[in-house]
């Protein structure tokens, strides 16, 4: 695995803090446990990557930006702590854009991450390195974070599986409205194995759900009779690419042929909701960036600075209204999904884009236009997954989003596993 990462990284730039000696030491410790017949868990010895904004003890947390002062973390954040306790072998941290505020592999700190299916294209973000690492085979297990689509978008654009769990299902530090950690893997079963460890309780997440001993390996489900909504119009954002629309419609027909009842779903989120959340996030980011010394402000990626600077002139009333739109979107999403057992939609309205771009529009004034299908479920706290459902004529992956009711994470995994069985055999993974 180390040799494979060393071979691919000069091109993909998916990792940071890659430390083969530490990796080998963790592997030897796992080997010793197996020799004694005492592995720590079913994941003992399995390679894993962790997004760099999830703290690991002794490693700095740059958050994707050259503006960060690199100070070693004093402790593992909850997802890293659970993986260390389980005996997994840390391969590396994975790259991300500045502050996680782009759906891109572009960063002022990390080298430019690229998509393994086409290295002229973007892996997406903000879990950019995790998506690229999963598609390129840097081990089977990867952890990302998601506050508006940052697990599902790179999963969709890199052709891997990614789960945004219910808010609080996986303890995380620091917690924040809509922010979750989630598995990114090549299969649903591998993600379910990760959920067994990642969902264990941690008091440090003051927004976490009460622990439930779910049998995450119980993935079999008969989709016959399930009532499934099909959302093809997000209500705002970029127009849906015809190739993506065709792939999602074809997936819905496969569920229908297996006995599910598929019904069209009307759009429920609005431009007012999207613009309000954008207003609130811009102000929050502007406050964070403007508090930095001038020499550190200058190091933030210009695209992020330009986007955040728009928050400087907002009034208190505008910011409060923006914040209120998070609740409005939550209520609309839960209400719209309530008649259905599950909902299908595109992950992104467009396929991957130029590696050098900050996002599908590459425009800081239109920074959220591609997250209309993903953002609502961060606000509503519902579980939502991305799973591969085909590719464009140019060979770029297309992601199918599967959404469940709040806290029905195992149900989303089961429907995703059913899709793995319904879909045509996927293409061979990229090789380098």
VENPEKA-V337176 format. One record per residue. PSI is psi in whole degrees, -180 to 180 (* if undefined). Layout:
BEGIN
psi = {PSI | PSI}
END
This chain:
BEGIN
psi = {-43 | -45 | -39 | -45 | -44 | -34 | -40 | -29 | -33 | -19 | -43 | -34 | 50 | -16 | 160 | 154 | 37 | 118 | 86 | -34 | -42 | -40 | -47 | -36 | -42 | -38 | -40 | -38 | -40 | -44 | -43 | -38 | -40 | -38 | -36 | -4 | 30 | 57 | 152 | -27 | 178 | -12 | 4 | 127 | -5 | 133 | 143 | 147 | 154 | 129 | 140 | -14 | 0 | 110 | 137 | 134 | 131 | -4 | 135 | 161 | 86 | -17 | 32 | -1 | 142 | -8 | -12 | 138 | 125 | 103 | 127 | 137 | 142 | -20 | 164 | 137 | 162 | -47 | -41 | -38 | -43 | -39 | -37 | -42 | -30 | -8 | 14 | 161 | 117 | 117 | -47 | 169 | 159 | 152 | 161 | 163 | 172 | 121 | 13 | 21 | 20 | 149 | 62 | 162 | 13 | 131 | 149 | -10 | -49 | 155 | 155 | 118 | 148 | 160 | 125 | -25 | -28 | 105 | -4 | -6 | 167 | 142 | -11 | -179 | -178 | -11 | 58 | -54 | -34 | -43 | -45 | -42 | -40 | -46 | -32 | -7 | 36 | 59 | 170 | -17 | 132 | 145 | 128 | -177 | 158 | 124 | -10 | 3 | 9 | -11 | -48 | -38 | -52 | -32 | -45 | -44 | -20 | 2 | 26 | 177 | 135 | 134 | 123 | 104 | 173 | 145 | 127 | -7 | -42 | 113 | 141 | 156 | 127 | 144 | 155 | 155 | 120 | -12 | 129 | 160 | 150 | 155 | 146 | 117 | 176 | -13 | 157 | -39 | -38 | -39 | -39 | -38 | -40 | -40 | -33 | -38 | -43 | -26 | -1 | 149 | 154 | 118 | -19 | -19 | 102 | -1 | 10 | 155 | 156 | 139 | 136 | 129 | 70 | 141 | 89 | -17 | -11 | 83 | -6 | 136 | 145 | 119 | -6 | 128 | -12 | 139 | 115 | 128 | 146 | 110 | 110 | -3 | 114 | -15 | -19 | 175 | -170 | 149 | 147 | 124 | 134 | -37 | -37 | -43 | -44 | -40 | -41 | -42 | -41 | -38 | -43 | -39 | -33 | -42 | -39 | -42 | -21 | 3 | -2 | 153 | 112 | 127 | 142 | 150 | 136 | 150 | 147 | -21 | 156 | 165 | -38 | -43 | -48 | -47 | -36 | -45 | -38 | -42 | -48 | -45 | -37 | -44 | -45 | -46 | -38 | -42 | -42 | -47 | -42 | -17 | -12 | 153 | 153 | -40 | -27 | -35 | -40 | -19 | -13 | 141 | 131 | -36 | -43 | -42 | -44 | -41 | -50 | -34 | -23 | -20 | -12 | -32 | 6 | 144 | 166 | -38 | -40 | -43 | -42 | -41 | -42 | -45 | -39 | -23 | -20 | -45 | -38 | -41 | -39 | -50 | -41 | -42 | -48 | -41 | -44 | -34 | -17 | -37 | -10 | 154 | -43 | 164 | 140 | 144 | 170 | 156 | -51 | 147 | -13 | 156 | 180 | 165 | -177 | 136 | -33 | -7 | 154 | -11 | 176 | -29 | -22 | 33 | 115 | -20 | -9 | 45 | -20 | 7 | -19 | -1 | 19 | -29 | -20 | -39 | -41 | -32 | -14 | -43 | -35 | -9 | 17 | 148 | 142 | 137 | 155 | 133 | 143 | 136 | 23 | -167 | 160 | 171 | -27 | 3 | 9 | 135 | 153 | 130 | 133 | 128 | 134 | 121 | 139 | 177 | 158 | 130 | 0 | 55 | -41 | -34 | -42 | -43 | -39 | -42 | -38 | -40 | -38 | -39 | -38 | -35 | -28 | -33 | 163 | 155 | 131 | 164 | 158 | 148 | 155 | 145 | 148 | *}
END
